[in-house]
């Protein structure tokens, strides 16, 4: 299992899958194996197989944080932001100090066009881990798309570059992606915000990170951030007419005492 993880970490998904087949033959109900197999399929762009394996891992270990996080990541990549938000809520309930979950939740809320809660998610993620590159870069993108002054964006980008250099100096090359520097350089250039809002002319990386979509229920997503919101009182009106106010009882015919037995038998009761 350890050898498979090392091979997978170096990007050789095919060899890792062949090794995981041996592990699966001996421990078919190991959630960690199914989780790693699912992420191998995800790296090979086989999304249906990836979700199937991750769902099986979630079935075997419903309280596993990494499985829920990976499920949210795959659903977010497939533009299924509402499903990703549900899995991130479950992950945050398991560990409220997991900074990457809050950072990914901020990206999800940005896609759902809930920028206020997305800003709170990024802020809390940076409070837990001030050097989180994903949170810093996506916070700068959020500030660019919400008409924040350029000085604030440049401050966020400078913090991002400082953290990136720290990761490079510490040898944590596995967490670095050079495309993040390209996005940061485009954000640093003072251009009109409309250039990034239009998905037809925006860079592909920016469009993939932020694509506005309507949120169905903001209060459920805001509860994962610890934000207390009072639900408004819903006033409903029930429309009725006179037919349903009276109980409809079948009336029996009144028979006079002077009628004969043959006449009574003609009534239908």
C-alpha positions as CSV (number, residue, x, y, z in Angstrom):
1,X,0.0,0.0,0.0
2,X,2.8,2.4,0.8
3,X,4.6,1.6,-2.5
4,X,1.4,2.3,-4.4
5,X,1.0,5.6,-2.7
6,X,4.6,6.6,-3.6
7,X,4.1,5.5,-7.2
8,X,0.8,7.4,-7.4
9,X,2.4,10.5,-5.9
10,X,4.9,10.6,-8.7
11,X,2.1,10.6,-11.3
12,X,2.4,7.0,-12.6
13,X,-1.3,6.1,-12.4
14,X,-1.1,3.0,-14.6
15,X,1.6,1.3,-12.5
16,X,-0.2,2.4,-9.3
17,X,-3.5,0.8,-10.5
18,X,-1.7,-2.5,-11.3
19,X,-0.3,-2.5,-7.8
20,X,-3.6,-1.6,-6.2
21,X,-5.2,-4.6,-7.9
22,X,-3.0,-6.8,-5.7
23,X,-4.0,-4.9,-2.6
24,X,-7.6,-5.1,-3.6
25,X,-7.5,-8.9,-4.0
26,X,-6.4,-9.2,-0.3
27,X,-8.5,-6.4,1.2
28,X,-11.5,-5.7,-0.9
29,X,-13.3,-3.7,1.8
30,X,-10.5,-1.2,2.4
31,X,-11.8,2.3,2.0
32,X,-8.3,3.8,1.5
33,X,-7.7,1.5,-1.4
34,X,-10.9,2.6,-3.2
35,X,-10.1,6.2,-2.5
36,X,-6.6,6.0,-4.0
37,X,-8.0,4.0,-7.0
38,X,-10.6,6.7,-7.6
39,X,-8.0,9.4,-7.6
40,X,-5.9,7.4,-10.0
41,X,-8.9,7.3,-12.4
42,X,-9.4,11.1,-11.8
43,X,-5.8,11.8,-12.9
44,X,-6.5,9.7,-16.0
45,X,-9.6,11.8,-16.8
46,X,-11.9,8.8,-16.2
47,X,-14.5,10.7,-14.1
48,X,-17.3,8.1,-14.0
49,X,-14.9,5.4,-12.7
50,X,-13.4,7.9,-10.3
51,X,-16.8,8.9,-8.8
52,X,-17.8,5.2,-8.6
53,X,-14.7,4.2,-6.6
54,X,-14.9,7.2,-4.3
55,X,-18.6,6.5,-3.6
56,X,-17.7,3.0,-2.7
57,X,-15.0,4.3,-0.4
58,X,-17.5,6.6,1.2
59,X,-19.9,3.7,1.6
60,X,-17.2,1.7,3.4
61,X,-16.0,4.6,5.5
62,X,-18.6,7.4,5.7
63,X,-16.6,9.3,8.3
64,X,-13.4,9.5,6.3
65,X,-12.4,13.1,5.8
66,X,-10.1,12.5,2.7
67,X,-12.8,10.6,0.9
68,X,-15.3,13.4,1.3
69,X,-12.8,16.0,0.3
70,X,-11.9,14.1,-2.9
71,X,-15.5,13.6,-3.7
72,X,-16.1,17.3,-3.5
73,X,-13.0,18.0,-5.6
74,X,-14.1,15.6,-8.4
75,X,-17.7,17.1,-8.4
76,X,-16.3,20.6,-8.4
77,X,-14.2,19.7,-11.4
78,X,-17.3,18.4,-13.2
79,X,-19.1,21.7,-12.5
80,X,-21.5,20.0,-10.0
81,X,-21.1,22.7,-7.4
82,X,-24.1,21.9,-5.3
83,X,-23.0,18.3,-4.8
84,X,-19.5,19.4,-4.0
85,X,-20.9,21.8,-1.3
86,X,-22.8,18.9,0.3
87,X,-19.6,16.8,0.6
88,X,-17.6,19.7,1.9
89,X,-20.2,20.3,4.6
90,X,-19.8,16.7,5.7
91,X,-16.0,17.1,5.7
92,X,-16.1,20.3,7.8
93,X,-18.4,18.7,10.3
94,X,-15.9,15.9,10.8
95,X,-12.9,18.3,11.2
96,X,-13.6,22.0,11.6
97,X,-9.8,22.8,11.6
98,X,-9.2,21.4,8.1
99,X,-8.1,24.5,6.1
100,X,-8.2,22.9,2.6
101,X,-11.9,22.1,3.1
102,X,-12.7,25.7,3.8
103,X,-10.6,26.8,0.8
104,X,-12.4,24.4,-1.5
105,X,-15.8,25.5,0.0
106,X,-14.9,29.1,-0.9
107,X,-14.3,28.1,-4.6
108,X,-17.6,26.2,-4.5
109,X,-19.5,29.1,-3.1
110,X,-17.9,31.4,-5.7
111,X,-19.2,29.1,-8.5
112,X,-22.6,29.3,-6.8
113,X,-22.4,33.1,-7.0
114,X,-22.5,33.4,-3.2
115,X,-19.5,35.8,-2.9
116,X,-20.1,36.9,0.7
117,X,-20.0,33.4,2.2
118,X,-17.1,32.6,-0.2
119,X,-15.1,35.4,1.3
120,X,-15.8,34.2,4.8
121,X,-14.7,30.7,3.8
122,X,-11.4,31.9,2.3
123,X,-10.8,34.2,5.4
124,X,-11.3,31.3,7.8
125,X,-9.1,29.0,5.7
126,X,-6.3,31.5,5.9
127,X,-6.8,31.9,9.6
128,X,-6.2,28.2,10.0
129,X,-3.4,28.1,7.5
130,X,-2.0,31.5,6.4
131,X,0.2,29.8,3.7
132,X,-2.6,28.0,1.9
133,X,-1.8,28.7,-1.8
134,X,-5.2,27.7,-3.1
135,X,-7.0,30.0,-0.6
136,X,-4.8,32.9,-1.4
137,X,-5.0,32.6,-5.2
138,X,-8.7,32.1,-5.3
139,X,-9.2,34.9,-2.8
140,X,-7.4,37.2,-5.2
141,X,-9.7,36.0,-8.1
142,X,-12.7,36.6,-5.9
143,X,-11.6,40.1,-5.1
144,X,-10.9,40.7,-8.8
145,X,-14.5,39.6,-9.7
146,X,-16.2,41.6,-7.0
147,X,-14.8,45.1,-7.8
148,X,-12.3,45.2,-4.9
149,X,-9.6,47.9,-5.2
150,X,-6.4,47.0,-6.9
151,X,-4.3,47.6,-3.8
152,X,-6.1,44.9,-1.9
153,X,-5.7,42.5,-4.7
154,X,-2.0,43.2,-4.9
155,X,-1.6,42.7,-1.1
156,X,-3.2,39.3,-1.5
157,X,-1.0,38.4,-4.4
158,X,2.1,39.5,-2.6
159,X,1.2,37.2,0.3
160,X,0.6,34.4,-2.3
161,X,4.1,34.9,-3.8
162,X,5.6,34.9,-0.3
163,X,3.9,31.7,0.6
164,X,4.9,30.2,-2.8
165,X,8.6,31.0,-2.2
166,X,8.3,29.4,1.3
167,X,6.9,26.2,-0.2
168,X,9.7,26.2,-2.8
169,X,12.4,26.7,-0.1
170,X,11.0,24.0,2.1
171,X,11.1,21.5,-0.7
172,X,7.3,20.9,-0.8
173,X,7.4,20.6,-4.6
174,X,4.4,18.3,-4.7
175,X,2.0,21.0,-3.6
176,X,3.2,23.5,-6.2
177,X,1.8,24.2,-9.7
178,X,3.4,26.6,-12.1
179,X,0.1,27.5,-13.7
180,X,-0.8,29.2,-10.4
181,X,2.0,31.7,-11.1
182,X,0.6,32.4,-14.5
183,X,-2.9,33.1,-13.1
184,X,-1.3,35.4,-10.4
185,X,0.6,37.3,-13.0
186,X,-2.6,37.9,-15.0
187,X,-4.4,39.1,-11.9
188,X,-1.6,41.5,-11.1
189,X,-2.0,43.4,-14.4
190,X,-4.5,46.2,-13.9
191,X,-7.2,45.2,-16.4
192,X,-10.9,45.8,-16.4
193,X,-12.9,43.4,-14.3
194,X,-15.3,42.7,-17.2
195,X,-12.4,40.9,-19.0
196,X,-12.5,38.2,-16.3
197,X,-16.2,38.1,-15.9
198,X,-16.8,37.3,-19.5
199,X,-16.2,33.5,-19.8
200,X,-15.8,33.7,-23.6
201,X,-12.7,36.0,-23.3
202,X,-11.4,35.0,-19.9
203,X,-8.4,32.7,-19.5
204,X,-9.3,29.0,-19.3
205,X,-7.9,28.7,-15.8
206,X,-9.9,31.6,-14.4
207,X,-13.1,30.3,-16.0
208,X,-12.6,26.9,-14.5
209,X,-12.2,28.4,-11.0
210,X,-15.1,30.8,-11.0
211,X,-18.2,30.3,-13.0
212,X,-21.2,31.9,-11.5
213,X,-24.2,29.7,-10.8
214,X,-27.4,30.3,-8.8
215,X,-27.4,28.9,-5.3
216,X,-30.5,27.0,-4.3
217,X,-30.2,27.3,-0.5
218,X,-27.7,29.8,0.9
219,X,-28.6,29.2,4.5
220,X,-27.5,25.6,4.5
221,X,-24.1,26.5,3.0
222,X,-23.7,29.4,5.4
223,X,-24.2,27.1,8.4
224,X,-21.0,25.3,7.6
225,X,-19.1,28.6,8.2
226,X,-20.6,29.1,11.6
227,X,-22.7,32.0,10.5
228,X,-26.0,32.3,12.3
229,X,-28.8,33.4,10.1
230,X,-32.4,33.7,11.2
231,X,-34.9,32.2,8.8
232,X,-37.8,34.5,7.9
233,X,-41.3,33.6,9.0
234,X,-43.1,32.2,6.0
235,X,-46.7,33.3,5.8
236,X,-48.9,31.0,3.8
237,X,-52.5,31.1,3.0
238,X,-54.7,28.2,2.4
239,X,-57.4,28.7,-0.2
240,X,-60.7,26.8,0.4
241,X,-64.2,27.1,-0.9
242,X,-67.5,26.3,0.7
243,X,-67.5,22.7,-0.5
244,X,-64.7,21.6,1.9
245,X,-66.0,23.5,4.9
246,X,-69.0,21.4,5.4
247,X,-68.8,17.7,5.9
248,X,-70.6,16.0,3.1
249,X,-72.8,13.3,4.6
250,X,-75.1,11.2,2.6
251,X,-78.7,12.1,3.5
252,X,-81.2,9.3,4.0
253,X,-84.7,9.9,2.7
254,X,-87.3,10.4,5.4
255,X,-90.0,7.8,5.3
256,X,-93.4,8.6,6.7
257,X,-95.2,6.2,9.0
258,X,-98.1,5.8,6.7
259,X,-96.0,4.2,3.9
260,X,-96.0,0.5,3.4
261,X,-93.2,-2.0,3.5
262,X,-93.1,-2.2,-0.3
263,X,-92.6,1.5,-0.6
264,X,-89.7,1.6,1.9
265,X,-87.9,-1.1,-0.1
266,X,-87.7,1.2,-3.1
267,X,-85.4,3.7,-1.3
268,X,-81.6,3.3,-1.8
269,X,-79.7,3.7,1.5
